[in-house]
């Protein structure tokens, strides 16, 4: 099968939440099972391009992503995962990702444009895969910064040949993004024909809850942290659900989880 991984973080490039550790071996494991994969993540300014040997992929760069009625150039860079036979594609933009922090300044003041940065990344990921010309059967999103992708696939890209048959899986982890978003989040996230009603699942008692919204739109849900399992299971309702699986067992459990979506077709 073709598996697209879109992740907020990944070891060794970022080490902020548990995502980096949980995710780091997953792409290689899935690839070793004879599946075709692609990995996308943001190119935060904290990532040392020289140390990790990133270089621009000119044939993929050059697109403009419209966010809040403004055009922003999308730059695609790539690097090989150390000790693996895989590549990671990084989505970059000087205005959004040059800064030396992920979501807040050194004094913990959230960046005012985090909503724009998130929409740029999520929409940019979709457009990058379209440029690959590579229709994924599974789209596996990791972390709150990817949380708009399940909704965009269902509401914006559902008729696109690249995503028309994609099944979306969302792994829920510690959400360090929702609290950094301002009241303009709903307006900025409403790209194309997305409505206010479409965005309602991303709000919980008047507060932004990215995990909750992504779970609502995903076809299947995984608890990426033990402490979140009950909440994630509750929000998942009757959707296919995989609880937290301890290290050593989670890779075969996740790869097995993918198969039930293809078998249901």
N, C-alpha and C positions, 0 to 999 in steps of 0.2 A: 504494500500500500504506500501511498504518498502522504507523508506526515509533515505538516508545517508547524514548527515550534516558534511561538512569539513570546519572548520573556522580558520581564522587567529587569532582571539581573542574571548574572552568570559568573561563577568562579572560573577563571582567575581575574576577570575583568572588573567585577564589582563584588563587594563583600558587605552588604548592608543588612539584609534580613536573611531568614532561613532559605529563601528562594535560591540563593547562590549555591548553597551546599546541596540541597535536594535535587536541583536541576542538573548539576554539572556532568553527571555520568549518563543522563537519560538519552541525549541524542546519539551517543556512540552505541549504547545498548540497543536502541531501536534500529539503528543502521546495521548493526551486526546480525539482526534478525532478518536481514535481506529486504528491509523497507527503504524507500527513497526518502530522504529528508532534506529540509531547509531550516535554518535557524536565523531568526531576526531579533535584534535588540537595539535599544537606543545607544548612540555613541556619546555617552556622557563625557564632559570635559575632564573627569577624573581618570579616564582611561588613557594611559600613556601609549601613544600611537607608535613611537619608536620601539619601545620595549616589546610590545605585542605584535609588531610588524604589520600594522594596518596599512592598506593602500586603497586608493580610490578605484572603484569599478566604473570606468568612464561610460561603458555601454549602458549601464543602468542609471547613472546620474543624469541630471539635466531636467528632470520633471519639476514642475511647480505644484505645490500643494496649497489649496485655498483654505485658509482658516480665518473665520470671522471677517470675511470679505477682503482679506489680504493674501497676496501671493508670497509663498516662501519656497526657495529652492531646496530640493531634496538631494542630498549627496549620499551616495552609497559607498561604504568602505567594506573591506573584507579582511579577515585574518584566519589563519589555521589554528584550530584548538590544540594547545600544547599536548603532546603525547597521544594524539588521536589523528584519525584520517578524515577529519571533518573541518568545514569552514563555517564561520559565523559572519553574517552580513549585518553591518552596523548602519543605522539610519541617522544621518547627521544634518545639522543646520547651524550655521555660525551664531545666529541670533538666539536660538533655543538651547543649544547644547555645548557651547564653548565654556561656560562657567564651571568652576571647580567644585561644585556641589551638585547633588542630585535634585533635591526638591526644596531646599531652604538655604539661606545664608548661614555663615558661621555662627551668628547669634540666634539661629533657629527661627528666623523670620521667613515665612514661606514666600517663594517667588510669586509675584502677582500674576504671572503669565503661565502658571502650571496647567490651567485648563487648555490654553492654546498649545502648549508643548505636548500634552497628552493627545489632543485631537490630531495634531500634526503627525505624531508617531503612529497612532492607530490607523489613520487614513493612509499615511505613507506606507505602512506595512501592506495594506490591501493593494495599493497601486504598484508596489514593488513586485508582488507576486503576480499581478497581471502582466507586468513587463517580463517576468520570467517565462510567461506562457505555460505555466505549470499548475494544473488544477489539483489541489490537495484534497484527498479523501477525508483526512483528519486535520483539523486546525486546533492545536493544543496551546491555550493561552495560560501564562504563568504570571500571576501578580496583578495588583490593582491598576497599574499603569497601562495594562493591556485590556482593561475591563470594557471598553467601548467596542472592541472588535466583535464579540458575539452579537451585539445589537446591530452593528453596521452590516455584518454578513446577512442578518435576517431582514433588515429593513432597507438597506441601500444597495447591496451587491447580490441580492437573492436571485436575480435574473441573469447575472453575469455568468457566462459559460465557465469561467474559472472557478467560481464558488457555488454554482448552482446545486451541486451534489455534495458539498462539504458538510461534515458533521463537526460541530464545535464542542470542544471539551475545555472546561475552565477549572484550573487548580487555584484554590483559594488559600491565601497565606495572610500573614500580618499585613494589615493595610496601613501603609505610611503615607498614602497619597490623598485620600479623601479629605482629611483635616487641613490640607494645604490649598484646597480649592476655594474660590470665592463664589459669590452669589451669581456671577455671570456664567457659571459652568453650564447650566441648561441651555442658555442661548448659544454659547460657543460650540457645544457638542451637537447641536441640531443642524447637521450638514444635510445637503440635498433636500429630501422630502421628509426628514425625521421630524416628528411632531412632539409637542409637549407631553402628550399621552405616552408616546414611545419611551420618553425619558423618565416617566414616573417611577419605574422599578429601581432607579438609582437613588431614590430618596427614601429615607426611613425616619418617620416622625419629624419631617422638615429638615433633616440633616442628610448630607450626601453620603451614600453608602455604596461605593463602587462594587464591592464584592457581591452585594445583594442583587444589584442590577445585572451583573454579568451572569450570575447563577440563573436568574430568571430567563435569560436568552440562550443559555448554553443547552446543548443536547444532552450532555453528561457532565457530572461535577465530581471533583476530587478534593478531599481535605488534605491540604499540604502541610498542616500542622496539627498535632494531637489535640491541643487546647481548643482548636476551632471546630473539631469534628461535629459536635452536637449542633452548633449553630448552623454550620454548612449543611448538614443533613436535613435540618428543619427547613431551611430556605430552599433546598433542592426539591422538597415535596416528593412527587412520584417519579422524578427523573432518575435515570440510572446514576448510581452514586457509588463511589469508592472511598471508604474511610481511610484514615491515616494508616499507612503501612510502614513499619520500622525499616530503617536502613538495612540493605541486604536483601530484603524481600520486595521493596517497592517497585523496582524496575520491571521484573516479570509481571507484577500485578498490574502496573500501568499499561504495559504492552498488551496484556491479555484483555484489559478493559477496552482497548481500541477495537478489538475484533468483534465485540458484540454489536457494534454499530454497523459494521459492514455485513455481518450475518443477518441483520434485521432488514436489509434492503430487499 
